[in-house]
């Protein structure tokens, strides 16, 4: 759910930037690329952090289901 909110905010910001009639020269494009790269890194880190937190809350289930009961050892040592 939070991913969709972040994506929506990102789309709104891109729409605002594209809506402005600002002419950029070649030097400004380099700055825009650096800002975009930094934004991509921040987004990737946030996404990874959220996934790890969700994995901690809901641990994965085992890949198989056993229908036999585990064997318990009831013998005492030395007898």
Backbone bond lengths (Angstrom), bond angles and torsions (degrees), N, CA, C in turn:
res aa  C-N    CA-C-N  psi(-1)  N-CA   C-N-CA  omega(-1)  CA-C   N-CA-C  phi
1 X - - - 1.441 - - 1.522 110.52 -
2 X 1.334 115.67 -44.18 1.462 118.46 -178.88 1.528 111.09 -67.61
3 X 1.328 117.41 -27.03 1.461 120.32 177.79 1.517 110.08 -64.50
4 X 1.316 116.77 -39.93 1.455 120.27 179.43 1.534 111.24 -66.87
5 X 1.318 116.02 -36.37 1.462 119.81 177.96 1.526 109.77 -65.51
6 X 1.329 117.02 -44.98 1.457 120.52 178.30 1.536 111.18 -62.84
7 X 1.309 116.13 -40.65 1.460 120.06 178.87 1.528 110.50 -64.62
8 X 1.315 117.30 -40.28 1.455 121.09 179.04 1.528 110.99 -63.81
9 X 1.334 116.33 -43.49 1.466 120.45 178.88 1.523 109.85 -63.25
10 X 1.328 116.90 -41.95 1.461 121.03 179.07 1.523 110.97 -62.21
11 X 1.326 117.54 -43.42 1.468 120.96 179.23 1.523 110.59 -64.53
12 X 1.317 117.31 -39.06 1.473 120.53 177.47 1.526 111.13 -64.04
13 X 1.326 117.10 -42.30 1.466 120.17 178.97 1.519 111.68 -64.85
14 X 1.324 116.97 -41.82 1.462 120.37 178.19 1.521 109.94 -64.42
15 X 1.310 117.83 -39.32 1.461 121.39 177.15 1.515 112.05 -62.34
16 X 1.330 116.14 -39.69 1.464 119.83 178.30 1.525 111.25 -66.49
17 X 1.327 116.80 -41.95 1.463 120.18 -179.61 1.521 110.39 -66.12
18 X 1.322 117.67 -41.00 1.454 120.95 -179.50 1.523 111.83 -72.65
19 X 1.305 117.39 -25.63 1.458 121.04 -179.57 1.510 113.03 -72.71
20 X 1.297 118.00 -22.31 1.458 121.18 -179.83 1.524 109.52 -79.15
21 X 1.314 116.23 139.46 1.463 120.71 178.10 1.519 109.08 -92.14
22 X 1.316 114.93 74.20 1.452 120.93 -179.57 1.516 107.65 -111.26
23 X 1.319 116.02 123.23 1.451 119.39 177.48 1.518 108.54 -88.34
24 X 1.308 115.43 132.92 1.451 120.07 -179.34 1.512 109.18 -115.89
25 X 1.316 115.67 147.01 1.456 119.34 174.39 1.526 108.37 -101.25
26 X 1.314 116.73 -173.75 1.457 120.72 -173.90 1.523 112.17 -63.45
27 X 1.335 118.76 -35.59 1.465 121.43 -179.36 1.525 111.41 -66.53
28 X 1.301 117.61 -36.96 1.460 120.74 179.06 1.526 111.82 -69.06
29 X 1.317 117.40 -29.86 1.460 119.94 179.56 1.528 110.89 -65.41
30 X 1.320 117.14 -35.96 1.464 120.09 176.32 1.519 111.47 -63.28
31 X 1.324 116.32 -41.38 1.462 120.43 177.60 1.521 110.63 -64.55
32 X 1.322 116.33 -40.62 1.467 119.87 178.62 1.523 111.09 -64.12
33 X 1.333 116.60 -38.10 1.463 119.62 177.87 1.524 111.05 -64.81
34 X 1.325 117.52 -40.54 1.458 120.46 178.88 1.525 111.16 -65.69
35 X 1.324 116.48 -40.73 1.466 119.92 178.05 1.530 110.05 -65.00
36 X 1.314 117.30 -41.35 1.462 120.67 178.12 1.519 111.90 -64.16
37 X 1.337 116.20 -39.99 1.462 120.39 177.92 1.521 110.64 -64.46
38 X 1.327 116.75 -43.91 1.463 120.87 178.31 1.531 110.54 -63.25
39 X 1.326 117.00 -40.78 1.468 120.35 178.67 1.527 110.38 -64.18
40 X 1.325 117.73 -38.63 1.467 120.98 178.73 1.530 110.96 -65.02
41 X 1.331 117.12 -39.49 1.461 120.28 178.62 1.528 110.61 -66.06
42 X 1.331 116.81 -43.60 1.466 120.37 179.09 1.526 110.34 -62.66
43 X 1.323 116.93 -42.52 1.465 120.46 179.05 1.523 110.87 -63.44
44 X 1.334 117.89 -43.09 1.464 121.23 -179.49 1.524 110.86 -64.46
45 X 1.316 117.62 -41.96 1.461 120.24 178.34 1.525 111.72 -65.06
46 X 1.318 117.13 -42.24 1.469 120.27 178.83 1.529 110.72 -64.50
47 X 1.326 116.50 -42.10 1.461 120.92 179.49 1.528 110.90 -62.82
48 X 1.336 116.77 -43.77 1.459 121.20 179.27 1.524 110.53 -64.64
49 X 1.321 117.13 -42.76 1.463 121.04 179.35 1.528 111.00 -60.96
50 X 1.318 117.19 -43.79 1.469 120.92 -179.81 1.526 110.25 -64.96
51 X 1.334 117.36 -42.79 1.468 119.65 179.21 1.516 111.89 -63.11
52 X 1.337 117.53 -40.33 1.463 120.29 179.18 1.523 111.20 -66.83
53 X 1.320 117.43 -38.08 1.464 120.35 178.04 1.532 110.91 -65.72
54 X 1.330 117.02 -39.16 1.463 120.04 178.34 1.520 110.80 -68.15
55 X 1.324 117.29 -35.28 1.461 120.46 179.34 1.526 110.40 -67.08
56 X 1.335 117.87 -35.22 1.460 120.75 177.67 1.525 111.43 -67.33
57 X 1.313 117.25 -36.62 1.469 120.59 -179.01 1.525 111.52 -73.18
58 X 1.320 117.75 -37.04 1.459 122.46 -178.36 1.526 109.29 -122.31
59 X 1.348 117.77 87.04 1.463 118.54 -179.18 1.531 110.93 -64.86
60 X 1.320 114.58 151.46 1.467 119.46 -177.91 1.521 110.48 -68.10
61 X 1.314 115.61 144.42 1.446 121.74 176.66 1.525 108.77 -81.92
62 X 1.330 117.67 152.40 1.467 118.28 178.52 1.526 110.87 -62.37
63 X 1.316 116.19 154.22 1.455 120.95 -176.28 1.517 113.77 -76.74
64 X 1.347 118.94 -6.16 1.452 121.19 -179.78 1.516 109.59 -136.98
65 X 1.307 115.38 161.98 1.460 121.55 177.55 1.513 107.44 -122.13
66 X 1.312 116.67 124.37 1.458 121.21 -179.11 1.524 108.83 -94.40
67 X 1.347 115.43 135.06 1.459 118.92 179.01 1.522 111.54 -99.22
68 X 1.338 117.34 -3.38 1.462 119.63 178.62 1.517 109.29 -101.99
69 X 1.322 114.99 147.41 1.460 120.50 179.93 1.527 109.03 -76.14
70 X 1.312 117.14 147.30 1.472 118.60 177.61 1.525 110.91 -66.97
71 X 1.316 116.62 144.37 1.472 121.93 -178.29 1.525 107.68 -83.20
72 X 1.327 115.21 129.96 1.459 120.86 179.17 1.505 108.82 -108.09
73 X 1.322 116.88 136.27 1.455 121.45 177.58 1.525 108.59 -91.65
74 X 1.322 116.99 118.01 1.468 121.26 -179.03 1.518 111.78 -108.54
75 X 1.319 116.62 5.22 1.473 119.65 179.91 1.515 109.78 -78.24
76 X 1.332 115.17 143.47 1.447 120.04 176.02 1.512 109.25 -88.91
77 X 1.283 116.32 149.54 1.455 120.87 179.80 1.512 110.33 -68.67
78 X 1.334 117.68 133.91 1.472 122.20 176.80 1.510 114.08 90.73
79 X 1.324 120.73 1.98 1.470 120.43 178.49 1.490 111.56 -116.01
